[in-house]
Amino acid sequence: MTTKISKAPGEAAGTKRHPLERAGRLDLIRTDGPSDYALLDSGGGRKLERFGAVIVDRPEPQALWSRQRGDEFWRRAHAVFSASGDDEEKGKWRLDKKVPESWPVKVGEVVLTCRLQGLWHLGLFPEQTPHWDWMLGEIGKVSGERPRVLNLFAYTGAASLLAARAGAEVTHVDASKKAIQWAKDNQGESGLADAPIRWILDDAAKFVAREVRRGKTYHVILIDPPKFGRGPEGEVWDLFQGLPPLLKNAAQLLAPDRAAMILTVYAIRASALAFEQLAADVLAERGGQLSAGELALSAEGGGAAVPTSLFVRWTS
Ligand SMILES: C[S@@+](CC[C@H](N)C(=O)[O-])C[C@H]1O[C@@H](n2cnc3c(N)ncnc32)[C@H](O)[C@@H]1O
């Protein structure tokens, strides 16, 4: 006979019971990314990827394992990013083959323009693909009115454009003028010039607080904050300080009948459980379903997957 040592969930004294259905486990979502993208190999602190016609070799601190493919395979890279010191985001690109100043990468029905700029980001986060598919499913469930989508920390606009293409009215918020211009260029490239997208250059936290005061609501809210950032007026964004109030306000913006929210968190040392519990706290009164876990990019040919971020998904 075995003695039960663990308490049943919620058995501990004083545990708050949420009227919310929580998965009770962390999920691992693996994705190949969009069809125009491939993770070719990873290991030794780097990853080799193909964005459309261009192959890049970039730092990947999570790739602790050995590479599957040899040096010759890795020499297929058009461009190699070398980080300087501890900060992987500081460094420069070395071009080993010709790379256009910008080039298109198809993501479903929209086009994202990729560029090698100062930073090692190219203008597209391919691991977000399963979240975008999920978002499209949630947009499809809205009936009786035009779906409204709020995209916070929206960068070059992949999610905004996919939502607009699916018929949603989109509010795209980012603190960087350059990122908004890039997203607008992607709008043109995607043939969505007339789509109803509101481009908002603002601090996400301030904007959300203002929308609460205005009594606005959205059917889908996407939140993809960096660890540290700055609003256009120099407002400091710190994930651990800023996220709880931001999420509390975002929860108030969720449409009363049908709504969904996706939070992604990356480049930090933290547990998905911490963010699941924060979301459970702010959504306690709404009920619905909550799941959380890690998002990983699968390698072409079955090599090691690269973990990219933590996520929480909620739907009414
Ligand atoms: C990594 S990107 C998000 C990626 C995006 N969700 C995607 O999948 O394409 C983070 C973005 O947050 C923006 N940002 C940083 N601080 C901000 C703030 N305080 N308010 C609004 N946006 C901010 C940056 O300009 C950047 O575009």
The ligand as a MOL file (V3000), in Angstrom:
LIG
                    3D

  0  0  0     0  0            999 V3000
M  V30 BEGIN CTAB
M  V30 COUNTS 27 29 0 0 0
M  V30 BEGIN ATOM
M  V30 1 C 10.0720 41.5150 -29.7460 0
M  V30 2 S 8.9490 42.7030 -30.1930 0 CHG=1
M  V30 3 C 7.4430 41.8110 -30.1980 0
M  V30 4 C 7.3000 40.8590 -31.3900 0
M  V30 5 C 5.9530 40.8140 -32.0910 0
M  V30 6 N 4.8830 40.4420 -31.1910 0
M  V30 7 C 5.9600 39.8400 -33.2940 0
M  V30 8 O 5.7270 38.6550 -33.1130 0
M  V30 9 O 6.2710 40.2860 -34.3970 0 CHG=-1
M  V30 10 C 8.8750 43.8510 -28.8400 0
M  V30 11 C 8.3400 45.2040 -29.2670 0
M  V30 12 O 8.0080 45.9490 -28.0900 0
M  V30 13 C 8.1830 47.3280 -28.3900 0
M  V30 14 N 8.2180 48.0630 -27.1140 0
M  V30 15 C 9.2170 48.1360 -26.2010 0
M  V30 16 N 8.8320 48.8740 -25.1210 0
M  V30 17 C 7.5560 49.2710 -25.3680 0
M  V30 18 C 6.6030 50.0420 -24.6500 0
M  V30 19 N 6.8950 50.5720 -23.4600 0
M  V30 20 N 5.3660 50.2260 -25.1840 0
M  V30 21 C 5.0570 49.7070 -26.4020 0
M  V30 22 N 5.9280 48.9730 -27.1430 0
M  V30 23 C 7.1650 48.7590 -26.6430 0
M  V30 24 C 9.4520 47.3690 -29.2130 0
M  V30 25 O 9.5130 48.5500 -30.0010 0
M  V30 26 C 9.3120 46.0870 -30.0650 0
M  V30 27 O 8.7440 46.3730 -31.3180 0
M  V30 END ATOM
M  V30 BEGIN BOND
M  V30 1 1 1 2
M  V30 2 1 2 3
M  V30 3 1 2 10
M  V30 4 1 3 4
M  V30 5 1 4 5
M  V30 6 1 5 6
M  V30 7 1 5 7
M  V30 8 2 7 8
M  V30 9 1 7 9
M  V30 10 1 10 11
M  V30 11 1 11 12
M  V30 12 1 11 26
M  V30 13 1 12 13
M  V30 14 1 13 14
M  V30 15 1 13 24
M  V30 16 1 14 15
M  V30 17 1 14 23
M  V30 18 2 15 16
M  V30 19 1 16 17
M  V30 20 1 17 18
M  V30 21 2 17 23
M  V30 22 1 18 19
M  V30 23 2 18 20
M  V30 24 1 20 21
M  V30 25 2 21 22
M  V30 26 1 22 23
M  V30 27 1 24 25
M  V30 28 1 24 26
M  V30 29 1 26 27
M  V30 END BOND
M  V30 END CTAB
M  END
